[in-house]
Amino acid sequence: MSGWLQRWSQRQRDLSRGVDADLVRDNGKRYKVAFGLIGLGLLLAVLGSKVHTPSLLHWVILDAGAVSAVVGFLMALWAREESAFLSKPDPEEPQRIFKK
């Protein structure tokens, strides 16, 4: 367990020094876009239910909201998985039979 903790703390130090900083920054932007799309989807759903519009426009607004919310949810899942991958410590070296 202490080996995992050491590798994890080393990975956190590497991230704070700027290793893979562009990937972490891009992933943060992906989170913002995902939650923006989810918010837009909820806003369109509320707008479609409160504002009385013609039938076709009503369904277009509701469908656009649903698509936006689903895409935002999928992007949030993608960002969560990438964040877990980026913060995961490097794998431990395999044991060797012969020492160097």
PATI-90364 format. One record per atom (N, C-alpha, C, O): x, y, z; residue in three letters. Coordinates in steps of 0.001 Angstrom, whole numbers, plus 500000, padded with zeros to 6 digits. Layout:
XYZALA;...
***
This chain:
500821498803500000MET;500000500000500000MET;500861501255500000MET;500528502243499345MET;501953501217500725SER;502795502412500786SER;503418502701499423SER;503668503862499098SER;503677501660498614GLY;504195501885497266GLY;503198502641496418GLY;503573503537495662GLY;501914502284496539TRP;500879502988495787TRP;500786504432496240TRP;500651505337495416TRP;500857504655497556LEU;500762506004498097LEU;501945506853497646LEU;501776508033497340LEU;503120506276497602GLN;504296507011497133GLN;504160507371495659GLN;504468508495495264GLN;503700506424494844ARG;503525506714493413ARG;502450507773493208ARG;502593508636492341ARG;501368507721493997TRP;500297508702493876TRP;500801510090494260TRP;500510511066493567TRP;501553510190495356SER;502071511496495767SER;503072512025494745SER;503123513230494498SER;503870511135494146GLN;504782511565493083GLN;504000512088491883GLN;504394513084491275GLN;502902511431491538ARG;502071511878490410ARG;501467513247490712ARG;501403514098489825ARG;501027513473491942GLN;500476514773492318GLN;501542515855492247GLN;501254516977491829GLN;502772515537492649ARG;503872516514492537ARG;504168516818491076ARG;504404517971490715ARG;504155515779490226ASP;504388515996488795ASP;503314516900488198ASP;503621517790487406ASP;502062516675488573LEU;500973517508488054LEU;501110518944488537LEU;500826519875487782LEU;501539519142489780SER;501694520506490285SER;502866521210489622SER;502861522436489510SER;503877520455489176ARG;505008521051488469ARG;504682521367487017ARG;505423522112486375ARG;503612520829486488GLY;503224521159485123GLY;503277519999484156GLY;502995520181482971GLY;503631518801484623VAL;503635517645483741VAL;502177517336483384VAL;501340517192484276VAL;501877517236482124ASP;500518516988481625ASP;499548518110481991ASP;498338517890482047ASP;500066519297482238ALA;499204520408482641ALA;498209520767481541ALA;497073521140481832ALA;498626520657480284ASP;497708520979479193ASP;496553519982479133ASP;495427520359478810ASP;496824518713479441LEU;495746517722479452LEU;494767517991480587LEU;493555517866480410LEU;495288518357481745VAL;494426518661482896VAL;493595519906482607VAL;492409519951482936VAL;494210520916481994ARG;493497522154481654ARG;492392521878480625ARG;491276522378480765ARG;492698521093479606ASP;491683520753478601ASP;490547519940479211ASP;489391520091478814ASP;490868519088480162ASN;489831518307480811ASN;488931519200481661ASN;487726518965481749ASN;489511520223482287GLY;488697521187483036GLY;487734521930482124GLY;486591522189482499GLY;488196522274480924LYS;487310522925479945LYS;486196521976479522LYS;485061522400479306LYS;486523520691479404ARG;485520519696479007ARG;484424519603480069ARG;483247519455479738ARG;484812519689481354TYR;483821519701482433TYR;482895520911482295TYR;481678520784482427TYR;483473522078482031LYS;482664523298481909LYS;481674523191480750LYS;480507523557480888LYS;482140522693479617VAL;481259522542478459VAL;480155521524478761VAL;478998521727478393VAL;480518520441479425ALA;479533519395479741ALA;478435519947480636ALA;477252519737480369ALA;478816520651481696PHE;477799521179482599PHE;477015522325481954PHE;475851522546482289PHE;477646523050481033GLY;476921524056480270GLY;475858523431479383GLY;474745523948479282GLY;476200522313478735LEU;475227521621477886LEU;474087521031478715LEU;472932521057478289LEU;474404520506479886ILE;473350519977480755ILE;472430521112481198ILE;471208520964481207ILE;473031522248481566GLY;472226523413481953GLY;471365523916480810GLY;470202524261481017GLY;471923523963479600LEU;471150524382478433LEU;469994523426478175LEU;468887523852477847LEU;470258522133478326GLY;469201521148478132GLY;468072521328479133GLY;466898521242478772GLY;468423521578480395LEU;467397521812481412LEU;466639523115481148LEU;465423523181481325LEU;467363524137480726LEU;466720525418480409LEU;465738525264479248LEU;464626525789479299LEU;466145524551478211LEU;465243524333477074LEU;464036523481477467LEU;462935523690476956LEU;464236522534478361ALA;463113521709478816ALA;462110522554479593ALA;460900522422479407ALA;462617523421480463VAL;461719524303481229VAL;461042525296480296VAL;459844525548480418VAL;461807525861479361LEU;461242526810478403LEU;460160526144477555LEU;459107526733477309LEU;460423524923477113GLY;459446524217476292GLY;458173523875477050GLY;457097523800476457GLY;458287523671478344SER;457090523319479110SER;456312524543479582SER;455105524448479810SER;456971525682479734LYS;456298526886480253LYS;455761527798479157LYS;454711528417479330LYS;456461527888478041VAL;456056528790476957VAL;455162528033475989VAL;455504526939475540VAL;454022528619475671HIS;453085527986474736HIS;453488528346473311HIS;453374529497472890HIS;453955527350472586THR;454396527543471202THR;453629526570470312THR;452967525660470811THR;453716526760469008PRO;453095525786468109PRO;453680524386468336PRO;454799524243468830PRO;452936523398467981SER;453276522015468291SER;454657521614467768SER;455440520997468491SER;454959521966466509LEU;456239521578465926LEU;457392522249466665LEU;458378521587466986LEU;457291523536466938LEU;458345524255467652LEU;458508523708469078LEU;459621523627469597LEU;457402523341469690HIS;457446522762471032HIS;458295521491471048HIS;459132521313471934HIS;458080520614470075TRP;458836519373470029TRP;460291519609469643TRP;461178518893470109TRP;460543520597468804VAL;461931520922468436VAL;462689521407469668VAL;463829520999469890VAL;462075522268470466ILE;462724522776471680ILE;462980521639472670ILE;464068521543473237ILE;461987520784472876LEU;462160519671473813LEU;463221518679473331LEU;464024518190474126LEU;463223518385472035ASP;464215517454471499ASP;465624518040471579ASP;466571517335471928ASP;465766519329471256ALA;467079519971471356ALA;467569519968472801ALA;468756519763473054ALA;466672520191473734GLY;467046520135475145GLY;467469518756475577GLY;468438518602476321GLY;466753517754475118ALA;467096516378475477ALA;468452515975474892ALA;469267515353475573ALA;468686516331473638VAL;469964516006472998VAL;471102516733473711VAL;472158516149473955VAL;470893517988474039SER;471911518761474739SER;472237518155476099SER;473406518054476469SER;471221517755476835ALA;471446517161478154ALA;472166515824478044ALA;473055515544478848ALA;471810514998477078VAL;472452513692476910VAL;473913513865476501VAL;474789513186477037VAL;474181514762475564VAL;475563515000475133VAL;476381515573476292VAL;477535515186476478VAL;475810516475477062GLY;476501517016478227GLY;476807515943479254GLY;477893515925479833GLY;475858515050479483PHE;476071513955480431PHE;477197513038479950PHE;478043512634480748PHE;477219512705478662LEU;478272511852478126LEU;479636512530478200LEU;480642511880478486LEU;479671513839477943MET;480937514569478054MET;481419514619479498MET;482623514550479748MET;480503514736480446ALA;480887514741481857ALA;481455513376482260ALA;482416513308483026ALA;480868512300481753LEU;481411510971482029LEU;482811510817481442LEU;483704510257482077LEU;482988511319480226TRP;484293511269479563TRP;485320512054480377TRP;486434511576480593TRP;484954513252480828ALA;485874514075481605ALA;486206513414482936ALA;487342513502483403ALA;485229512754483551ARG;485484512068484823ARG;486471510929484638ARG;487378510754485452ARG;486303510154483577GLU;487216509044483321GLU;488620509544482989GLU;489611508955483423GLU;488704510626482221GLU;490020511165481890GLU;490692511746483126GLU;491908511632483283GLU;489918512362483996SER;490471512881485246SER;491002511750486119SER;492065511882486726SER;490279510652486184ALA;490746509496486957ALA;492024508931486352ALA;492927508522487082ALA;492107508906485034PHE;493304508404484368PHE;494496509316484616PHE;495603508837484862PHE;494278510638484555LEU;495376511577484729LEU;495888511621486160LEU;497070511884486379LEU;495033511370487131SER;495486511437488528SER;495964510091489052SER;496455510000490177SER;495824509048488246LYS;496263507705488648LYS;497794507658488657LYS;498430508192487747LYS;498385507034489662PRO;499852506945489683PRO;500364506026488580PRO;499642505170488070PRO;501627506227488229ASP;502248505355487241ASP;502299503933487778ASP;502397503740488990ASP;502235502931486900PRO;502257501544487387PRO;503603501200488021PRO;504640501779487698PRO;503544500258488915GLU;504748499812489606GLU;505597498991488644GLU;505069498265487802GLU;506912499112488774GLU;507807498323487933GLU;507629496842488248GLU;507482496481489415GLU;507638495976487232PRO;507523494545487516PRO;508803494040488197PRO;509892494570487976PRO;508647493029489008GLN;509809492463489688GLN;510682491747488681GLN;510197491153487718GLN;511980491815488923ARG;512928491185488002ARG;513611490010488688ARG;513852490026489895ARG;513904489036487924ILE;514590487858488472ILE;516056488192488710ILE;516622487852489748ILE;516652488854487748PHE;518077489207487855PHE;518182490684488198PHE;517525491524487583PHE;519005490990489175LYS;519237492387489553LYS;520321492974488666LYS;521229492279488212LYS;520202494240488439LYS;521198494916487596LYS;522437495217488383LYS;523388495784487844LYS;
***
